[in-house]
Amino acid sequence: MSLHQIMYISSATGPVSATQCAAIAKDAEDRNRVDGVTGLLLFNSKRFLQVLEGPRDAVERIYQRVARDGRHNAIVKLRDMPIEAREFGEWGMAYDDPFQPASALKDKVAKLLDHAGPSTRAHFIGSAEMHRG
Ligand SMILES: Cc1cc2nc3c(=O)[nH]c(=O)nc-3n(C[C@H](O)[C@H](O)[C@H](O)COP(=O)(O)O)c2cc1C
């Protein structure tokens, strides 16, 4: 079975609460599991950064569906490539909690990226830093 990875960044079209974001992630996890697709969804109160990994057909189908979702726009694909192994063993979720210091999100993301390669880490760490300006 050939494994594939798609990574994209997008902008939220409206306000997304921590609760809504957790619901999007939980829903995605449940749906993706059926197709053997895993990955990571990061939200930093303005932007989403998501990685989808799994069988190529399923990853592309899910990406097409997600890309049409009106809750985000300005989607930019950062990666679309075959992979030898999953960079993220299990689904993870991180978001900006206003009651935590800004560094908390970065720490959380770093932890979720334990097994990811250097280029993936750079994308996510950058994303965790790019807000609260
Ligand atoms: C940022 C973001 C990420 C999403 N990720 C997934 C995902 O990984 N898998 C998934 O099935 N749906 C995901 N969704 C939800 C889909 O866009 C869509 O609402 C859902 O799959 C239901 O599609 P349907 O109404 O055509 O059945 C995501 C939505 C957003 C806004």
The ligand as an SDF file (V2000), in Angstrom:
LIG
                    3D

 31 33  0  0  0  0  0  0  0  0999 V2000
   -9.6620   22.9400    9.1230 C   0  0  0  0  0  0  0  0  0  0  0  0
  -10.5610   21.7920    8.8470 C   0  0  0  0  0  0  0  0  0  0  0  0
  -10.0420   20.5030    8.8100 C   0  0  0  0  0  0  0  0  0  0  0  0
  -10.8560   19.4070    8.5460 C   0  0  0  0  0  0  0  0  0  0  0  0
  -10.3130   18.1660    8.5060 N   0  0  0  0  0  0  0  0  0  0  0  0
  -11.0890   17.1030    8.1990 C   0  0  0  0  0  0  0  0  0  0  0  0
  -10.5310   15.8040    8.0790 C   0  0  0  0  0  0  0  0  0  0  0  0
   -9.3350   15.5900    8.2830 O   0  0  0  0  0  0  0  0  0  0  0  0
  -11.3610   14.7910    7.7700 N   0  0  0  0  0  0  0  0  0  0  0  0
  -12.6920   14.9670    7.5460 C   0  0  0  0  0  0  0  0  0  0  0  0
  -13.3790   13.9990    7.2480 O   0  0  0  0  0  0  0  0  0  0  0  0
  -13.2420   16.1800    7.6610 N   0  0  0  0  0  0  0  0  0  0  0  0
  -12.4910   17.2540    7.9740 C   0  0  0  0  0  0  0  0  0  0  0  0
  -13.0560   18.4960    8.0810 N   0  0  0  0  0  0  0  0  0  0  0  0
  -14.5070   18.6290    7.8620 C   0  0  0  0  0  0  0  0  0  0  0  0
  -14.8330   18.5740    6.3900 C   0  0  0  0  0  0  0  0  0  0  0  0
  -14.4790   19.7990    5.7770 O   0  0  0  0  0  0  0  0  0  0  0  0
  -16.3340   18.3080    6.1880 C   0  0  0  0  0  0  0  0  0  0  0  0
  -17.0970   19.2640    6.8600 O   0  0  0  0  0  0  0  0  0  0  0  0
  -16.7170   16.9580    6.7000 C   0  0  0  0  0  0  0  0  0  0  0  0
  -15.8470   15.9840    6.1910 O   0  0  0  0  0  0  0  0  0  0  0  0
  -18.1610   16.5950    6.3220 C   0  0  0  0  0  0  0  0  0  0  0  0
  -18.2800   16.5700    4.9290 O   0  0  0  0  0  0  0  0  0  0  0  0
  -19.6750   16.2590    4.2730 P   0  0  0  0  0  0  0  0  0  0  0  0
  -20.6270   17.2700    4.8310 O   0  0  0  0  0  0  0  0  0  0  0  0
  -19.4380   16.4150    2.8020 O   0  0  0  0  0  0  0  0  0  0  0  0
  -20.0220   14.8490    4.6800 O   0  0  0  0  0  0  0  0  0  0  0  0
  -12.2520   19.6090    8.3370 C   0  0  0  0  0  0  0  0  0  0  0  0
  -12.7620   20.9100    8.3780 C   0  0  0  0  0  0  0  0  0  0  0  0
  -11.9400   21.9960    8.6290 C   0  0  0  0  0  0  0  0  0  0  0  0
  -12.5190   23.3790    8.6690 C   0  0  0  0  0  0  0  0  0  0  0  0
  1  2  1  0
  2  3  1  0
  2 30  2  0
  3  4  2  0
  4  5  1  0
  4 28  1  0
  5  6  2  0
  6  7  1  0
  6 13  1  0
  7  8  2  0
  7  9  1  0
  9 10  1  0
 10 11  2  0
 10 12  1  0
 12 13  2  0
 13 14  1  0
 14 15  1  0
 14 28  1  0
 15 16  1  0
 16 17  1  0
 16 18  1  0
 18 19  1  0
 18 20  1  0
 20 21  1  0
 20 22  1  0
 22 23  1  0
 23 24  1  0
 24 25  2  0
 24 26  1  0
 24 27  1  0
 28 29  2  0
 29 30  1  0
 30 31  1  0
M  END
$$$$
